[in-house]
Amino acid sequence: MLDFLMRFGNTAWVLFKDLWYWAIVGTVLAQVVTRFIPFDKMQTTANGGNIRSVGIATVAGAGLPLCACGVIPFLVSFLRVGAPLAVIMAFTAASPLMDPADFAVTAGMLGLNWAIVKTVAALAMGAFVGLTILYQNRRGVWLNQVKVRVADSASAETVVTTTAEPSWIVASVKFLKDLWFSGKFLLLAIVLGALLNTLVPASVVTKVLGGHHWYSIPLGSLVGIATYGISDAPIIKVLLGLGMSKGAGMSFLIAGHATSIGLLTTLHTLVRRPLFVFYLVATLLVSLIFGIVFQVL
C-alpha cells in the first residue's frame, strides 16, 4: 500500500509540474478572447439556415472559452431567436472539442501539433454535423427533433449578454473564478492520470492501444466515448508514456471531449433520440478519421 501511494504521489507531482502554468496561460487567453468577442452580435448573426450561419456557429463553438455547461446559455439564446437546428448542432458539436484554454493546455502537455489537429477536428466536427443536418433538413429528415422551445420572454439570466467594461477588481475576481473552475477539472485529470499510470501495466496499454494493431485507433474512439469525457491531456500523456500510439491517443482525446457528461446531458434534454444517436455516430467517425490521419502524419 505504501509503495502504491508513493508511486501515485510521484506521478501526480510530475504531471502537476508539467501542467500548472499552462492552466494559468489558458485562463488568461480565455479572458482576452471573452473581452473582445461581441457575444450579442454572435447570437444574432448566426440566425439563419444557410452555410454561412453554420460556419459562424462552428467557429464560435470552437473559439469561445466555454465548457459543456457554458454552452447551455448559448443554446437557449439560439432557440429564443429561432435559430435553425443545423446552427444549434454545429455550435454544440464544435464547442466541447476546443477553446483557448484547452488549446494552451493541449499544446503545453502534448505538443503544438496535437493542439492544431484537435482544433481542426473541432471545426470539422461542427461543420460535418451542421451541414449534414442543414442538407437533410431540406428533405424533412430532422423535423421536430427539438424537445424544448424557449419563449421570447425567456429570463435574462439564461441569455448571454455583454456587460460594461469591468474594473480591475471585477476582472481579477472573474479570472480567479475561471482559474478555479478549470483548475479543479485539471486536478481531477491529474489524479486520474496518476491512477492510470500506477494501476495499469504498460504491457496492457501497448497490447490494447499500441501502434502495431489495426484496431488500436477504432478502440481509442470507442473507449473515449465510453469513458464520458475523462480523456484530458494529462491522461493522454500518461497513456502515451505507457505505449499508446499517437493515433489512438488522438481518437481517444476527440471522442472523450465530444462526449462529456455535461454535454450529453444537455443534448439528451434538448433533442430527441435519433438526433442524439446521430451526434454519437458523428463523434465516432470524426475521431476515427482524425486518429488515422494523425497516426500517418
Secondary structure, DSSP 8 states (H G I E B T S, - for coil): -HHHHHHHHHHHHHHHHHHHHHHHHHHHHHHHHHHHS-HHHHHHHT-SSSHHHHHHHHHHHHHS---TTTHHHHHHHHHHTT--HHHHHHHHHHGGG--HHHHHHHHHHH-HHHHHHHHHHHHHHHHHHHHHHHHHHTTTTTTT-BS----TT--GGGS--------HHHHHHHHHHHHHHHHHHHHHHHHHHHHHHHHS-HHHHHHHH-TTSTTHHHHHHHHHHHTTS---HHHHHHHHHTT--HHHHHHHHHHHHHT-HHHHHHHHHHB-HHHHHHHHHHHHHHHHHHHHHHHH-
